[in-house]
Amino acid sequence: MENIDLGIIQKDLNYLNKAVEEIRANVSDVEMIKAFFFCHRPCPDPEGEFTEWAKKELEEVRKTPDENYISMEEIQEEFS
């Protein structure tokens, strides 16, 4: 029967445990980055669907004529 060196096995286990900890930390970082991008992207929902409230607001805004809004040029003149 072959001799088993427990020291080598323990070193390997320690190495693997450290690797698992690093992977978990990376997964946590990726989840944080993903949450940040989903919160700051134009579409409010990761599946791409607007809420009922957002759909209603968008419908109302689309009914408003463009003449009722101030242009970007007017805004720049106002604050220059």
C-alpha positions in Angstrom: 0.0 0.0 0.0 1.2 3.5 -0.9 2.1 6.0 1.8 0.0 9.1 2.0 1.8 12.3 3.0 -0.8 14.3 5.0 1.3 17.4 4.9 1.0 17.6 1.1 -2.7 16.9 1.3 -3.1 19.7 3.9 -1.1 22.1 1.7 -3.3 21.3 -1.2 -6.4 21.8 0.9 -5.2 25.1 2.1 -4.4 26.2 -1.4 -7.9 25.1 -2.6 -9.6 26.9 0.3 -7.7 30.1 -0.5 -8.7 29.8 -4.1 -12.4 29.3 -3.1 -12.2 32.4 -0.9 -10.8 34.4 -3.8 -13.5 33.2 -6.2 -16.2 34.1 -3.7 -14.7 37.6 -3.3 -14.6 37.9 -7.1 -18.2 36.8 -7.4 -19.2 39.3 -4.7 -17.4 42.0 -6.7 -19.1 41.0 -9.9 -22.5 41.1 -8.2 -21.7 44.6 -6.9 -20.7 45.8 -10.3 -23.7 44.2 -11.9 -26.0 45.8 -9.4 -24.3 49.2 -10.0 -24.8 48.9 -13.8 -28.4 47.8 -13.5 -29.2 50.7 -11.3 -27.5 53.3 -13.5 -28.5 52.1 -17.0 -31.3 53.8 -19.0 -33.6 50.8 -18.6 -34.8 50.4 -15.0 -35.4 46.7 -15.1 -32.7 44.0 -15.9 -35.3 42.2 -18.0 -35.9 45.3 -20.1 -39.5 45.9 -18.9 -40.7 49.2 -17.6 -42.9 49.3 -14.6 -46.6 50.1 -15.1 -46.0 53.6 -13.6 -43.1 54.2 -16.0 -45.3 53.1 -19.0 -48.0 55.5 -17.9 -45.6 58.4 -17.5 -44.0 57.6 -20.9 -47.4 57.6 -22.6 -48.2 61.0 -21.0 -44.9 62.5 -22.0 -45.3 61.3 -25.6 -48.7 63.1 -25.8 -47.1 66.4 -24.9 -46.1 68.5 -27.9 -42.4 69.3 -28.3 -43.2 73.0 -28.3 -44.0 72.7 -24.6 -40.4 71.8 -23.8 -37.4 74.0 -23.5 -34.6 73.2 -26.0 -31.0 72.4 -25.1 -29.9 75.6 -26.7 -32.3 77.6 -24.5 -31.0 75.8 -21.4 -27.4 76.6 -22.3 -28.3 80.3 -22.9 -30.1 80.4 -19.6 -27.1 79.1 -17.6 -24.3 80.8 -19.6 
